[in-house]
Amino acid sequence: MKRWRRACALAGCPGSIPHDLRRSAVPTFAWAGVTEHVVMKLSGHKTPSVFRRHNTISASDLSEAAEKLDAANPDSIVTVAHSAATGTVRTA
């Protein structure tokens, strides 16, 4: 544990615990487009439900999804909008 604390101090993140790596790596891999199955193998998650607890969704993820949906259906009269304030997606 002494080596871990020293490495964290040198990296500028004193007080970190090993599990912090998992909590930050999972969403980073997902945002990079790595499939859930591959991320689970890399992180050691055994079940999708535990994996999803670590895979957080940001406001920008929801906005990007809305933009992709609009781009995929350019002739649709339904437009998807995301509210960063409320975290909700609505159609207009």
SVG drawing of the C-alpha trace seen along z (x, -y; Angstrom):
<svg xmlns="http://www.w3.org/2000/svg" viewBox="-44 -24 50 37">
<polyline fill="none" stroke="black" stroke-width="0.4" points="0.0,0.0 3.0,-2.3 3.8,-2.1 0.2,-3.0 0.2,-6.0 3.5,-7.2 2.4,-6.7 -0.8,-8.7 1.1,-11.5 3.5,-11.6 0.5,-11.6 -1.1,-14.6 -4.0,-12.6 -3.2,-11.8 -5.8,-9.9 -7.0,-7.9 -7.8,-4.2 -7.4,-1.4 -11.1,-1.2 -11.0,-4.9 -9.3,-3.6 -12.2,-1.3 -14.8,-4.1 -13.0,-6.5 -11.9,-3.9 -15.3,-2.4 -17.0,-5.7 -13.8,-6.7 -13.8,-3.5 -17.5,-3.7 -17.2,-7.3 -14.4,-6.2 -16.8,-3.7 -15.3,-0.5 -18.1,2.1 -19.6,3.0 -18.4,6.6 -14.8,5.5 -14.9,2.9 -16.3,5.6 -13.4,7.9 -10.9,5.1 -12.4,3.9 -13.2,7.4 -16.9,6.8 -18.8,10.1 -22.3,8.8 -23.8,6.1 -25.7,4.7 -22.6,4.0 -20.9,2.6 -23.8,0.2 -23.4,-1.2 -19.9,-2.4 -20.9,-3.5 -22.4,-7.0 -24.3,-9.0 -23.5,-12.6 -25.6,-15.5 -23.4,-15.6 -24.1,-11.9 -27.8,-12.6 -27.4,-15.6 -25.2,-13.6 -27.8,-10.9 -30.5,-13.4 -28.3,-14.9 -27.6,-11.4 -31.3,-10.6 -32.2,-13.9 -29.4,-13.3 -30.6,-9.7 -34.1,-11.0 -33.7,-14.3 -37.2,-14.3 -38.9,-13.5 -41.2,-16.2 -40.2,-15.1 -37.1,-16.8 -35.4,-15.5 -34.0,-18.0 -32.1,-17.5 -32.3,-19.7 -29.0,-19.8 -30.8,-21.5 -33.2,-18.7 -31.5,-15.8 -34.6,-15.0 -35.0,-14.3 -38.1,-15.6 -39.6,-15.6 -40.9,-18.6"/>
</svg>
